[in-house]
């Protein structure tokens, strides 16, 4: 996967727009990025260890730092910063955004969790 030609954080810090060459821009909400962080803290070391992260409705992006030529590290305002978002992962999130969001909302409901706490 080639690097995006642009990564842009919205003024309110709640949306990341990712533009890959020859693709329409993907708009990825900070909340989705946070709850789908590729970190071991969220994903675990196996599918059984994956954590459902509640209470991130108002999370914002503090900063984005390059990691080599293949990824970025996103720091959120809850100070989570251990996920390395590869270009491939950001591309996948862009294409699967709606399905992943729906699955996240269903998981919250199933576990009795909330986006607000």
ABEGO torsion letter per residue (X at the ends): XBBBABBBBBAAGABBBBBBBGBBBBBBBAAAAAAABABAAAAEABAAABBBBBGAAABBBABBBBBEAABBBBBBAAGBAABBBBAAAAAAAAAAAAAAAAAAAAAAAAAGBBAAX
